[in-house]
Amino acid sequence: MNRNYLFLAGLLAIKFFLQAILIHPVYDLQRDEYLHLDQGLHLAWGYISVPPMTSWVSFVIHALGGSVFWVKFFPALFGAMTLVLIWKLIEKLDGGLFACILGTTAMLISPLLRINTLYQPNSLDVFFWTLAFYVLIRWIQTNETRWIYLACLTIAFGFYSKYNIIFLIAGLFPALMMTQHRKIFTNKHLYFALVAGIFLISPNLIWQYQNDIPMVRHFKELADTQLVNMSRIGFLTDQFIYFINSFFIIIAALVGFLLYPPFKPYRAIGLTYVFTICLFIFLKGKSYYAFGLYPVLMAFGAVYIVYLTQVGRRKYLQPVALSLVAILAIPLFMIGFPNKSPAQIKAKSELYRFFGLLRWEDGKEHPIPQDFSDMLGWRELAAKVDVVYDTIQNRDQTLVLCNNYGQAGAINYYSKHANIRAVSFNADYINWFPLNKPIINIISIIESDEVSTEIADVSPLFDSTSQIGSVENIDAREFGTTIVVFHGAKADINALIAKEITERK
């Protein structure tokens, strides 16, 4: 093995070790993870909020037993693959061993660690953005046609991972037009590759058309309920805060594109960063949407920093730069991960508030970060549903109906009853209702502020109603979520549910 790759292997080992210790045992999976896992049991060419690639990975996870180990292994693996790409990028830019170590370490000790703790499309999204930049750079270096086809293939797979890659394309187009690489638009192979790329993603496009383009509805709902609370200044501030330990490397990359002659052919990369960031600012995007832009900047920045230290005969600054990356990352490890219990977080709430981590998507501040709160109370809920389920007769005609996808997915994941398939009118669960048997009982999982209304509306359809219990973990986002059982249907519940599904779609 090449001696340099021993260092890379060491960094990858550190990566997997860190991913294994950065989640406190008090936490469950996060609500989105349950949805993605259930999608692996309902394979399709598309879903309401995400493309299908995560469901394919979920299918593999279920085949491997579905344990938390495998749920957490795959995002860590995709993060490790991103680090390998950074290393290879630096090599292709003629960076030496230290540049490889600096750039890869900077991305290793970054928000990528946080992204890779969660089983969501974001880990694959960052990987495919990085791979797209790698392929673009190889085309710039070689002018070989195969890289054009590989670029379209990469973007197609990125599209299947997360629609977010559309913003990369939107930023890349004007960047290429403003540089000498605009010549690519006169290359017939680009258009052949585009046709091939459209063919590759056509199953998802057809699915979107057949289902009334839920991607657009999801984006609109996202804009109306979440992005409206986002701050443009906050987006920019977060870019600095998230990469506070390596921001000097990002600046070095952007300066290098302007001043370092060997980087002149790659100025389209820097322009892509600027255009894409501006697009996210204009659309009030979430801060993490831009994370895919940073691995390539770490590569260029590391190469330029090493050049500056060599030209100025200040090689002693190289270990200083690496030390800064490690030392300035200490706040990230202190507050950026669910490695502390809720009580420990509350004891240092001012620190979390200073970095804006207590502000949720509703625009309000809460006792602990939203993602952490979304990792609590799920086992409790599933265990209490199991207790109720054990007491019910005609279980095969009992529906577990939830207010939201997190509740449904968590019950399906943690329940000891394999035949429980909780559903919801929320997210993709609206397509998974088991209506092949008459429903005579409903175990309803209701958010605390909707209990009275739900009971009043649904009770007349059943012989009896029992309010059983609720989630008691005060730090859980689902705190107060209540279990209500409706016994003995007096109406055709299946027909009513089918009508509700039609109306909501």
The 8 nearest C-alpha neighbors of each residue, nearest first, counted from 0:
[[1, 2, 4, 5, 3, 8, 6, 7],
 [0, 2, 4, 3, 5, 6, 7, 8],
 [3, 1, 5, 4, 0, 6, 7, 96],
 [4, 2, 5, 1, 6, 96, 7, 0],
 [3, 5, 7, 6, 1, 2, 8, 0],
 [4, 6, 8, 2, 3, 7, 9, 1],
 [5, 7, 9, 4, 8, 3, 10, 2],
 [8, 6, 4, 10, 9, 5, 11, 3],
 [9, 7, 5, 11, 6, 10, 4, 12],
 [8, 10, 6, 12, 7, 11, 5, 13],
 [11, 9, 13, 7, 12, 8, 14, 6],
 [10, 12, 14, 8, 13, 9, 79, 7],
 [11, 13, 9, 14, 15, 10, 8, 16],
 [14, 12, 16, 10, 11, 15, 17, 9],
 [13, 15, 11, 12, 17, 16, 10, 18],
 [14, 16, 18, 12, 17, 13, 19, 11],
 [17, 15, 13, 19, 14, 18, 12, 20],
 [18, 16, 14, 19, 20, 15, 13, 21],
 [17, 19, 15, 16, 21, 20, 116, 14],
 [18, 20, 16, 17, 21, 15, 22, 71],
 [21, 19, 17, 18, 22, 16, 23, 338],
 [20, 22, 338, 18, 19, 17, 336, 337],
 [21, 23, 338, 337, 20, 24, 336, 26],
 [22, 24, 338, 25, 339, 337, 26, 21],
 [25, 23, 26, 22, 27, 338, 340, 339],
 [26, 24, 23, 340, 27, 375, 22, 339],
 [25, 27, 374, 24, 375, 23, 28, 22],
 [28, 26, 374, 375, 29, 377, 25, 378],
 [27, 29, 374, 32, 30, 26, 33, 375],
 [28, 30, 374, 373, 32, 31, 27, 370],
 [31, 29, 405, 32, 33, 373, 28, 374],
 [32, 30, 34, 33, 29, 35, 405, 119],
 [31, 33, 35, 118, 30, 34, 29, 36],
 [34, 32, 408, 36, 31, 35, 30, 409],
 [35, 33, 37, 31, 408, 36, 32, 38],
 [36, 34, 38, 32, 37, 33, 54, 31],
 [35, 37, 33, 57, 39, 38, 34, 32],
 [38, 36, 34, 39, 40, 35, 33, 408],
 [37, 39, 41, 35, 54, 40, 36, 42],
 [38, 40, 54, 58, 57, 37, 36, 41],
 [39, 41, 38, 37, 42, 58, 36, 57],
 [42, 40, 38, 39, 43, 37, 431, 54],
 [43, 41, 39, 40, 38, 54, 44, 55],
 [42, 44, 45, 41, 51, 46, 54, 38],
 [45, 43, 203, 51, 202, 206, 42, 46],
 [44, 46, 50, 51, 43, 203, 206, 49],
 [47, 45, 49, 48, 50, 427, 51, 43],
 [46, 48, 213, 427, 49, 214, 426, 217],
 [47, 49, 46, 217, 214, 50, 426, 213],
 [50, 48, 46, 47, 161, 51, 45, 162],
 [49, 51, 159, 45, 160, 161, 46, 52],
 [50, 52, 45, 54, 44, 53, 159, 49],
 [53, 51, 160, 55, 54, 159, 50, 56],
 [52, 54, 56, 55, 51, 120, 57, 160],
 [55, 53, 39, 57, 38, 52, 51, 56],
 [56, 54, 58, 52, 57, 53, 39, 59],
 [55, 57, 53, 59, 58, 54, 60, 52],
 [58, 56, 39, 54, 60, 36, 59, 55],
 [57, 59, 39, 55, 61, 56, 60, 54],
 [58, 60, 62, 56, 57, 61, 63, 55],
 [61, 59, 57, 65, 63, 62, 58, 69],
 [60, 62, 65, 64, 58, 63, 59, 57],
 [61, 63, 59, 60, 64, 58, 65, 57],
 [64, 62, 60, 61, 65, 59, 69, 66],
 [65, 63, 61, 62, 66, 60, 69, 59],
 [64, 66, 61, 60, 63, 69, 67, 70],
 [67, 65, 68, 69, 64, 70, 60, 63],
 [66, 68, 70, 69, 71, 65, 28, 72],
 [69, 67, 66, 71, 70, 72, 65, 19],
 [68, 70, 72, 71, 67, 66, 60, 65],
 [69, 71, 67, 68, 72, 118, 73, 66],
 [72, 70, 69, 68, 73, 74, 67, 118],
 [73, 71, 69, 75, 70, 74, 68, 76],
 [72, 74, 76, 75, 71, 77, 70, 69],
 [75, 73, 115, 77, 76, 122, 118, 72],
 [76, 74, 78, 115, 72, 73, 77, 79],
 [75, 77, 73, 79, 74, 78, 72, 80],
 [78, 76, 80, 74, 79, 75, 122, 123],
 [79, 77, 81, 75, 76, 80, 115, 74],
 [78, 80, 76, 82, 81, 77, 11, 75],
 [79, 81, 77, 83, 78, 82, 76, 84],
 [82, 80, 78, 84, 126, 79, 83, 77],
 [81, 83, 79, 85, 84, 80, 103, 86],
 [84, 82, 80, 86, 81, 85, 87, 79],
 [83, 85, 87, 81, 82, 86, 88, 80],
 [86, 84, 88, 82, 83, 87, 298, 103],
 [85, 87, 83, 99, 89, 84, 88, 103],
 [88, 86, 90, 84, 89, 85, 83, 91],
 [89, 87, 85, 91, 90, 86, 84, 92],
 [90, 88, 92, 94, 86, 298, 91, 87],
 [89, 91, 87, 93, 94, 92, 88, 86],
 [90, 92, 88, 93, 89, 87, 94, 137],
 [91, 93, 89, 90, 94, 88, 302, 299],
 [94, 92, 90, 91, 95, 89, 302, 88],
 [93, 95, 89, 90, 302, 92, 98, 99],
 [96, 94, 98, 97, 99, 93, 90, 89],
 [95, 97, 99, 98, 100, 3, 94, 90],
 [96, 98, 100, 99, 95, 101, 305, 94],
 [97, 99, 101, 301, 302, 95, 100, 96],
 [100, 98, 96, 86, 97, 102, 101, 89],
 [99, 101, 97, 103, 98, 102, 104, 96],
 [102, 100, 98, 104, 99, 103, 321, 301],
 [103, 101, 297, 301, 105, 298, 99, 104],
 [102, 104, 106, 100, 105, 101, 82, 99],
 [103, 105, 107, 101, 106, 102, 100, 108],
 [106, 104, 102, 108, 103, 107, 245, 101],
 [105, 107, 109, 103, 104, 108, 294, 102],
 [106, 108, 104, 105, 109, 103, 14, 112],
 [109, 107, 105, 106, 104, 328, 112, 110],
 [108, 110, 111, 106, 107, 112, 242, 105],
 [111, 109, 113, 112, 241, 114, 108, 242],
 [110, 112, 114, 109, 113, 115, 106, 107],
 [113, 111, 115, 110, 114, 109, 116, 108],
 [112, 114, 110, 116, 111, 115, 336, 335],
 [115, 113, 111, 112, 116, 117, 122, 110],
 [114, 116, 74, 75, 112, 113, 117, 122],
 [117, 115, 113, 114, 18, 71, 112, 74],
 [118, 116, 115, 119, 114, 74, 71, 32],
 [117, 119, 32, 74, 70, 71, 116, 120],
 [118, 120, 121, 117, 32, 122, 31, 35],
 [121, 119, 123, 122, 160, 124, 161, 53],
 [122, 120, 124, 119, 123, 125, 114, 161],
 [123, 121, 124, 125, 74, 120, 115, 77],
 [122, 124, 126, 121, 125, 120, 77, 127],
 [123, 125, 121, 127, 122, 126, 161, 160],
 [126, 124, 291, 128, 122, 123, 127, 129],
 [125, 127, 123, 81, 129, 124, 128, 130],
 [126, 128, 130, 157, 129, 124, 125, 131],
 [129, 127, 131, 125, 291, 130, 126, 124],
 [130, 128, 126, 132, 127, 131, 125, 133],
 [129, 131, 127, 133, 132, 128, 126, 134],
 [132, 130, 128, 134, 129, 133, 150, 127],
 [133, 131, 135, 129, 130, 134, 136, 128],
 [134, 132, 130, 136, 131, 135, 129, 137],
 [133, 135, 137, 131, 136, 132, 150, 146],
 [136, 134, 132, 138, 137, 133, 131, 139],
 [137, 135, 139, 133, 138, 134, 132, 140],
 [136, 138, 140, 134, 139, 135, 141, 133],
 [139, 137, 142, 135, 141, 146, 136, 140],
 [140, 138, 136, 137, 142, 141, 135, 264],
 [139, 141, 137, 138, 142, 136, 264, 143],
 [140, 142, 143, 138, 139, 137, 136, 146],
 [143, 141, 138, 139, 140, 144, 137, 146],
 [144, 142, 141, 145, 138, 146, 147, 137],
 [143, 145, 146, 147, 142, 148, 188, 138],
 [144, 146, 148, 147, 143, 149, 138, 150],
 [145, 147, 149, 138, 148, 144, 150, 134],
 [148, 146, 150, 145, 144, 149, 189, 151],
 [147, 149, 192, 151, 145, 150, 146, 152],
 [148, 150, 146, 152, 147, 151, 153, 145],
 [151, 149, 153, 147, 148, 152, 134, 131],
 [152, 150, 154, 148, 153, 196, 149, 192],
 [151, 153, 149, 155, 150, 154, 196, 148],
 [154, 152, 150, 156, 151, 155, 131, 149],
 [153, 155, 157, 151, 156, 152, 158, 150],
 [156, 154, 158, 152, 157, 153, 196, 151],
 [157, 155, 159, 153, 158, 154, 160, 152],
 [156, 158, 154, 160, 127, 155, 159, 153],
 [157, 159, 155, 162, 156, 160, 161, 154],
 [160, 158, 156, 50, 157, 52, 161, 51],
 [161, 159, 157, 52, 158, 50, 120, 124],
 [160, 162, 163, 158, 159, 124, 50, 120],
 [161, 163, 158, 164, 165, 160, 50, 159],
 [162, 164, 161, 165, 166, 288, 124, 158],
 [165, 163, 167, 166, 162, 158, 157, 161],
 [166, 164, 168, 163, 167, 162, 169, 158],
 [167, 165, 169, 164, 168, 163, 170, 275],
 [166, 168, 164, 170, 169, 165, 171, 275],
 [167, 169, 171, 165, 166, 170, 172, 164],
 [168, 170, 166, 167, 171, 172, 165, 275],
 [171, 169, 275, 274, 271, 167, 168, 172],
 [170, 172, 271, 168, 174, 169, 173, 167],
 [171, 173, 174, 175, 170, 169, 168, 176],
 [174, 172, 176, 175, 171, 177, 170, 169],
 [175, 173, 267, 171, 270, 271, 177, 172],
 [174, 176, 181, 178, 177, 172, 180, 173],
 [175, 177, 181, 173, 174, 178, 172, 180],
 [178, 176, 174, 175, 173, 181, 179, 267],
 [179, 177, 180, 175, 176, 181, 267, 174],
 [178, 180, 181, 182, 177, 175, 176, 264],
 [179, 181, 182, 178, 175, 183, 176, 267],
 [180, 182, 176, 175, 183, 179, 184, 178],
 [183, 181, 180, 184, 185, 179, 186, 176],
 [182, 184, 186, 181, 185, 180, 189, 175],
 [185, 183, 182, 186, 181, 189, 187, 190],
 [184, 186, 183, 182, 187, 181, 189, 188],
 [187, 185, 183, 188, 184, 189, 182, 190],
 [186, 188, 189, 190, 185, 191, 184, 183],
 [187, 189, 191, 190, 186, 192, 144, 147],
 [190, 188, 192, 187, 191, 186, 193, 147],
 [191, 189, 193, 192, 188, 187, 194, 186],
 [190, 192, 188, 194, 193, 189, 195, 187],
 [191, 193, 195, 189, 148, 190, 194, 188],
 [194, 192, 190, 196, 195, 191, 189, 197],
 [193, 195, 197, 191, 192, 196, 198, 190],
 [194, 196, 192, 198, 193, 197, 199, 191],
 [197, 195, 193, 199, 198, 194, 151, 155],
 [198, 196, 194, 200, 199, 195, 201, 193],
 [197, 199, 201, 195, 196, 200, 194, 202],
 [200, 198, 196, 197, 201, 195, 155, 202],
 [199, 201, 197, 198, 202, 203, 155, 204],
 [200, 202, 204, 198, 203, 199, 197, 205],
 [203, 201, 205, 204, 200, 44, 206, 199],
 [202, 204, 206, 44, 201, 205, 200, 45],
 [203, 205, 201, 207, 206, 202, 208, 200],
 [206, 204, 208, 202, 207, 203, 201, 209],
 [207, 205, 203, 209, 204, 208, 210, 202],
 [206, 208, 212, 204, 210, 205, 209, 203],
 [209, 207, 205, 212, 211, 210, 206, 204],
 [208, 210, 206, 207, 211, 205, 212, 204],
 [209, 211, 207, 208, 212, 206, 213, 205],
 [212, 210, 208, 209, 213, 207, 206, 216],
 [211, 213, 207, 208, 214, 210, 215, 216],
 [214, 212, 216, 47, 215, 211, 217, 207],
 [215, 213, 217, 212, 216, 48, 218, 47],
 [216, 214, 218, 217, 213, 212, 219, 220],
 [217, 215, 213, 219, 214, 218, 220, 212],
 [216, 218, 220, 214, 215, 219, 48, 213],
 [219, 217, 221, 215, 220, 216, 222, 214],
 [220, 218, 222, 216, 221, 217, 223, 215],
 [219, 221, 217, 223, 222, 218, 224, 216],
 [222, 220, 218, 219, 225, 224, 223, 217],
 [221, 223, 226, 219, 220, 225, 224, 227],
 [222, 224, 220, 221, 227, 225, 219, 226],
 [223, 225, 221, 222, 220, 227, 226, 228],
 [226, 224, 221, 227, 360, 228, 222, 223],
 [227, 225, 222, 229, 228, 283, 221, 284],
 [226, 228, 225, 229, 223, 222, 224, 283],
 [229, 227, 226, 362, 225, 361, 230, 360],
 [228, 230, 226, 227, 283, 231, 285, 225],
 [231, 229, 233, 232, 234, 283, 228, 227],
 [232, 230, 234, 233, 280, 283, 235, 229],
 [233, 231, 235, 234, 230, 236, 280, 237],
 [232, 234, 230, 236, 231, 235, 237, 229],
 [235, 233, 231, 286, 237, 232, 236, 230],
 [236, 234, 238, 232, 237, 233, 231, 239],
 [235, 237, 233, 239, 238, 234, 232, 240],
 [236, 238, 240, 234, 239, 235, 241, 233],
 [239, 237, 235, 236, 241, 240, 242, 234],
 [240, 238, 237, 242, 236, 243, 241, 246],
 [239, 241, 237, 243, 242, 238, 236, 354],
 [242, 240, 238, 239, 237, 243, 110, 109],
 [243, 241, 239, 245, 246, 240, 244, 109],
 [242, 244, 240, 246, 239, 245, 241, 327],
 [245, 243, 327, 324, 328, 242, 246, 323],
 [246, 244, 248, 247, 242, 324, 243, 105],
 [245, 247, 249, 248, 243, 242, 244, 250],
 [246, 248, 250, 245, 249, 251, 244, 300],
 [249, 247, 300, 251, 246, 245, 250, 297],
 [248, 250, 246, 252, 251, 247, 296, 300],
 [251, 249, 247, 253, 252, 248, 254, 246],
 [250, 252, 300, 248, 254, 249, 253, 255],
 [253, 300, 251, 255, 299, 249, 250, 254],
 [252, 254, 250, 256, 255, 251, 269, 249],
 [255, 253, 251, 257, 256, 252, 250, 258],
 [254, 256, 259, 252, 258, 257, 253, 251],
 [255, 257, 262, 253, 266, 254, 258, 263],
 [258, 256, 254, 255, 259, 253, 263, 266],
 [259, 257, 255, 256, 254, 260, 262, 263],
 [258, 260, 255, 262, 261, 256, 257, 263],
 [259, 261, 263, 262, 258, 256, 257, 255],
 [262, 260, 263, 259, 264, 265, 256, 255],
 [263, 261, 256, 260, 265, 259, 264, 255],
 [262, 264, 260, 265, 266, 261, 256, 259],
 [265, 263, 262, 266, 261, 139, 267, 179],
 [266, 264, 267, 262, 263, 268, 256, 136],
 [267, 265, 268, 269, 256, 263, 264, 270],
 [266, 268, 270, 174, 265, 269, 175, 271],
 [269, 267, 271, 266, 270, 265, 272, 174],
 [270, 268, 272, 266, 271, 267, 253, 273],
 [269, 271, 267, 273, 174, 272, 268, 274],
 [272, 270, 171, 170, 268, 274, 174, 269],
 [271, 273, 269, 270, 275, 274, 276, 292],
 [272, 274, 270, 276, 271, 275, 277, 269],
 [275, 273, 170, 277, 271, 276, 272, 270],
 [274, 276, 170, 278, 272, 277, 273, 271],
 [275, 277, 279, 273, 278, 274, 272, 280],
 [278, 276, 280, 274, 275, 279, 281, 273],
 [277, 279, 275, 281, 276, 280, 274, 282],
 [278, 280, 284, 282, 276, 281, 277, 283],
 [281, 279, 283, 277, 278, 231, 282, 276],
 [280, 282, 278, 279, 283, 277, 231, 284],
 [281, 283, 279, 284, 280, 278, 226, 231],
 [284, 282, 280, 281, 231, 279, 229, 226],
 [285, 283, 279, 282, 226, 280, 286, 288],
 [284, 286, 287, 288, 283, 229, 234, 226],
 [285, 287, 234, 288, 237, 284, 289, 238],
 [286, 288, 289, 290, 285, 284, 238, 291],
 [287, 289, 286, 285, 290, 284, 163, 291],
 [290, 288, 287, 291, 292, 286, 276, 279],
 [291, 289, 292, 287, 293, 288, 125, 286],
 [290, 292, 125, 128, 289, 293, 129, 294],
 [293, 291, 290, 289, 294, 272, 295, 128],
 [292, 294, 296, 295, 291, 290, 297, 249],
 [295, 293, 297, 296, 292, 129, 85, 106],
 [294, 296, 298, 297, 293, 129, 299, 292],
 [297, 295, 293, 299, 298, 294, 249, 252],
 [298, 296, 102, 300, 294, 295, 299, 301],
 [297, 299, 295, 102, 296, 89, 301, 300],
 [300, 298, 252, 296, 302, 301, 297, 303],
 [301, 252, 299, 248, 251, 297, 303, 302],
 [300, 302, 102, 98, 304, 298, 303, 299],
 [303, 301, 299, 94, 305, 98, 300, 304],
 [304, 302, 306, 300, 305, 301, 255, 307],
 [305, 303, 307, 301, 306, 302, 300, 308],
 [304, 306, 308, 302, 303, 307, 98, 309],
 [305, 307, 303, 309, 304, 308, 310, 302],
 [308, 306, 304, 310, 305, 309, 311, 303],
 [309, 307, 313, 314, 305, 311, 306, 310],
 [308, 310, 312, 306, 311, 307, 314, 313],
 [311, 309, 307, 312, 308, 306, 313, 305],
 [310, 312, 313, 308, 309, 307, 314, 306],
 [313, 311, 309, 310, 314, 308, 307, 315],
 [312, 314, 308, 315, 311, 316, 309, 310],
 [313, 315, 308, 316, 317, 309, 312, 305],
 [314, 316, 313, 317, 318, 319, 308, 312],
 [317, 315, 319, 314, 318, 313, 320, 308],
 [316, 318, 320, 319, 315, 314, 321, 305],
 [319, 317, 321, 320, 316, 322, 315, 314],
 [320, 318, 316, 322, 317, 321, 323, 315],
 [321, 319, 323, 317, 318, 322, 316, 324],
 [320, 322, 318, 324, 323, 319, 101, 317],
 [321, 323, 319, 325, 324, 320, 326, 318],
 [324, 322, 326, 320, 325, 321, 327, 319],
 [325, 323, 244, 321, 322, 245, 327, 326],
 [324, 326, 322, 328, 323, 327, 321, 329],
 [327, 325, 323, 328, 329, 324, 322, 244],
 [326, 328, 244, 329, 324, 323, 325, 243],
 [327, 329, 331, 244, 325, 326, 330, 324],
 [328, 330, 332, 331, 327, 326, 333, 325],
 [331, 329, 333, 332, 328, 334, 327, 335],
 [330, 332, 335, 328, 329, 333, 334, 336],
 [333, 331, 329, 330, 335, 334, 336, 328],
 [332, 334, 330, 331, 329, 335, 336, 338],
 [335, 333, 331, 332, 336, 330, 351, 337],
 [336, 334, 331, 332, 333, 337, 113, 330],
 [335, 337, 338, 334, 21, 113, 332, 22],
 [338, 336, 22, 339, 23, 371, 21, 335],
 [337, 339, 23, 22, 21, 336, 340, 20],
 [340, 338, 337, 23, 343, 344, 341, 336],
 [339, 341, 343, 342, 344, 23, 25, 338],
 [342, 340, 344, 343, 345, 339, 367, 474],
 [341, 343, 345, 340, 344, 346, 339, 347],
 [344, 342, 346, 340, 341, 345, 339, 347],
 [345, 343, 341, 347, 346, 342, 348, 340],
 [346, 344, 348, 342, 347, 343, 341, 366],
 [345, 347, 343, 344, 348, 342, 349, 341],
 [348, 346, 345, 344, 349, 350, 343, 351],
 [347, 349, 345, 351, 350, 346, 344, 352],
 [350, 348, 352, 351, 347, 353, 346, 345],
 [349, 351, 353, 352, 348, 347, 354, 334],
 [350, 352, 348, 356, 354, 349, 353, 357],
 [351, 353, 349, 355, 350, 354, 357, 356],
 [354, 352, 350, 351, 355, 349, 356, 348],
 [353, 355, 352, 351, 356, 350, 240, 357],
 [356, 354, 352, 353, 357, 358, 351, 364],
 [357, 355, 351, 368, 358, 354, 352, 353],
 [356, 358, 368, 364, 365, 352, 355, 367],
 [359, 357, 364, 363, 356, 355, 362, 365],
 [360, 358, 361, 362, 369, 363, 364, 357],
 [359, 361, 362, 225, 228, 358, 363, 229],
 [362, 360, 359, 363, 228, 225, 224, 358],
 [361, 363, 360, 228, 359, 358, 364, 229],
 [364, 362, 358, 361, 359, 365, 360, 357],
 [363, 365, 358, 357, 359, 362, 366, 352],
 [364, 366, 357, 367, 358, 363, 368, 359],
 [365, 367, 345, 357, 368, 364, 348, 474],
 [366, 368, 365, 357, 369, 372, 344, 341],
 [369, 367, 357, 371, 356, 370, 372, 365],
 [368, 370, 372, 371, 359, 373, 367, 357],
 [369, 371, 373, 372, 368, 374, 29, 337],
 [372, 370, 374, 373, 368, 369, 337, 367],
 [373, 371, 475, 369, 476, 374, 370, 375],
 [372, 374, 370, 371, 29, 476, 375, 30],
 [375, 373, 29, 27, 371, 372, 26, 28],
 [374, 376, 475, 372, 26, 373, 377, 27],
 [377, 375, 379, 475, 378, 472, 380, 470],
 [376, 378, 380, 379, 375, 409, 381, 27],
 [379, 377, 381, 380, 376, 382, 413, 27],
 [378, 380, 376, 382, 377, 381, 383, 470],
 [379, 381, 377, 383, 378, 382, 470, 376],
 [380, 382, 410, 384, 378, 383, 414, 379],
 [383, 381, 385, 379, 384, 380, 378, 386],
 [382, 384, 386, 380, 385, 381, 379, 387],
 [383, 385, 381, 387, 386, 382, 388, 380],
 [386, 384, 388, 382, 383, 387, 389, 381],
 [387, 385, 383, 389, 384, 388, 382, 390],
 [386, 388, 384, 385, 389, 390, 383, 391],
 [387, 389, 385, 391, 390, 386, 384, 394],
 [390, 388, 386, 387, 391, 385, 392, 394],
 [391, 389, 388, 387, 392, 386, 385, 394],
 [392, 390, 388, 389, 394, 393, 387, 397],
 [391, 393, 394, 390, 389, 388, 397, 395],
 [394, 392, 395, 396, 391, 397, 440, 439],
 [393, 395, 397, 396, 392, 391, 388, 440],
 [394, 396, 393, 397, 436, 418, 398, 438],
 [397, 395, 438, 394, 393, 439, 437, 436],
 [398, 396, 440, 394, 441, 395, 438, 439],
 [397, 399, 441, 400, 442, 440, 396, 438],
 [400, 398, 421, 442, 441, 443, 422, 401],
 [399, 401, 443, 422, 423, 421, 398, 442],
 [402, 400, 444, 423, 403, 407, 443, 422],
 [401, 403, 445, 423, 444, 446, 425, 400],
 [404, 402, 425, 401, 405, 406, 423, 407],
 [403, 405, 407, 406, 425, 408, 426, 423],
 [406, 404, 30, 408, 407, 403, 409, 33],
 [405, 407, 409, 404, 408, 403, 401, 410],
 [408, 406, 421, 404, 422, 410, 405, 409],
 [407, 409, 33, 411, 405, 34, 410, 406],
 [408, 410, 412, 406, 411, 407, 33, 377],
 [411, 409, 381, 414, 407, 413, 412, 408],
 [410, 412, 408, 409, 414, 420, 413, 421],
 [411, 413, 409, 410, 414, 408, 33, 37],
 [414, 412, 410, 411, 381, 409, 378, 415],
 [413, 415, 416, 410, 381, 411, 412, 385],
 [414, 416, 417, 413, 385, 382, 419, 381],
 [417, 415, 414, 418, 419, 385, 411, 388],
 [416, 418, 419, 415, 414, 420, 411, 412],
 [417, 419, 416, 420, 395, 411, 415, 394],
 [420, 418, 417, 416, 421, 411, 399, 414],
 [421, 419, 411, 418, 422, 399, 417, 407],
 [420, 422, 399, 407, 400, 419, 411, 410],
 [423, 421, 428, 400, 407, 401, 432, 399],
 [422, 424, 401, 425, 428, 400, 429, 403],
 [423, 425, 429, 428, 426, 500, 422, 402],
 [424, 426, 423, 403, 404, 429, 428, 427],
 [427, 425, 428, 404, 47, 429, 424, 48],
 [428, 426, 429, 430, 47, 46, 425, 431],
 [427, 429, 431, 430, 423, 422, 426, 425],
 [428, 430, 424, 427, 431, 423, 425, 426],
 [431, 429, 428, 427, 432, 500, 424, 426],
 [430, 432, 428, 429, 433, 422, 427, 41],
 [431, 433, 434, 430, 422, 429, 428, 423],
 [434, 432, 435, 431, 436, 398, 420, 422],
 [435, 433, 436, 432, 493, 437, 438, 497],
 [434, 436, 433, 437, 493, 432, 438, 396],
 [437, 435, 434, 438, 396, 433, 395, 493],
 [438, 436, 396, 493, 439, 434, 435, 492],
 [439, 437, 396, 397, 440, 492, 493, 436],
 [438, 440, 488, 487, 396, 397, 437, 486],
 [441, 439, 397, 486, 485, 487, 438, 398],
 [440, 442, 398, 485, 397, 443, 484, 399],
 [443, 441, 484, 399, 483, 400, 398, 485],
 [442, 444, 400, 483, 441, 482, 401, 399],
 [445, 443, 401, 482, 481, 402, 400, 483],
 [444, 446, 481, 402, 480, 450, 443, 447],
 [447, 445, 480, 449, 448, 481, 450, 402],
 [446, 448, 480, 479, 449, 450, 481, 445],
 [447, 449, 446, 450, 451, 445, 479, 480],
 [448, 450, 452, 447, 446, 451, 453, 445],
 [451, 449, 453, 452, 447, 445, 448, 454],
 [452, 450, 454, 453, 449, 455, 448, 456],
 [451, 453, 455, 449, 454, 450, 456, 448],
 [454, 452, 456, 450, 455, 451, 457, 449],
 [455, 453, 451, 457, 458, 456, 452, 450],
 [454, 456, 452, 453, 457, 458, 451, 459],
 [457, 455, 453, 454, 458, 452, 459, 460],
 [456, 458, 454, 459, 460, 455, 453, 461],
 [457, 459, 460, 454, 461, 455, 456, 464],
 [460, 458, 461, 457, 456, 455, 462, 489],
 [459, 461, 458, 489, 457, 490, 488, 462],
 [462, 460, 488, 489, 487, 458, 459, 463],
 [461, 463, 487, 486, 488, 489, 460, 464],
 [464, 462, 486, 461, 485, 465, 487, 458],
 [463, 465, 485, 484, 486, 458, 466, 483],
 [466, 464, 484, 483, 467, 485, 463, 486],
 [465, 467, 483, 482, 468, 484, 464, 481],
 [466, 468, 482, 483, 465, 469, 484, 481],
 [469, 467, 482, 481, 466, 470, 383, 483],
 [468, 470, 481, 480, 479, 482, 471, 467],
 [471, 469, 479, 478, 480, 472, 380, 376],
 [470, 472, 473, 478, 469, 479, 376, 379],
 [473, 471, 474, 475, 478, 470, 376, 375],
 [472, 474, 478, 475, 471, 479, 476, 470],
 [475, 473, 472, 372, 476, 341, 478, 375],
 [476, 474, 375, 372, 478, 477, 376, 472],
 [475, 477, 372, 478, 373, 474, 375, 369],
 [478, 476, 475, 480, 479, 376, 470, 446],
 [479, 477, 475, 470, 473, 476, 480, 472],
 [478, 480, 447, 470, 469, 481, 477, 471],
 [479, 481, 446, 447, 469, 470, 477, 478],
 [482, 480, 469, 445, 468, 444, 479, 447],
 [481, 483, 444, 468, 467, 443, 469, 466],
 [484, 482, 466, 443, 465, 467, 442, 481],
 [485, 483, 442, 465, 464, 441, 443, 486],
 [484, 486, 464, 441, 440, 463, 461, 442],
 [487, 485, 440, 463, 461, 462, 464, 484],
 [488, 486, 462, 439, 461, 440, 489, 463],
 [487, 489, 461, 439, 490, 460, 440, 486],
 [490, 488, 461, 460, 487, 462, 491, 439],
 [491, 489, 488, 492, 460, 461, 495, 493],
 [490, 492, 493, 494, 495, 489, 488, 437],
 [493, 491, 495, 494, 490, 438, 496, 488],
 [492, 494, 496, 495, 491, 434, 497, 438],
 [493, 495, 497, 492, 496, 491, 498, 499],
 [496, 494, 492, 498, 497, 493, 499, 491],
 [495, 497, 499, 493, 498, 494, 492, 500],
 [498, 496, 494, 500, 499, 495, 493, 501],
 [497, 499, 495, 501, 496, 500, 494, 502],
 [498, 500, 496, 502, 501, 497, 503, 495],
 [501, 499, 497, 503, 498, 502, 496, 504],
 [502, 500, 498, 504, 499, 503, 497, 496],
 [503, 501, 499, 500, 504, 498, 497, 496],
 [504, 502, 500, 501, 499, 424, 429, 498],
 [503, 501, 502, 500, 429, 499, 211, 210]]
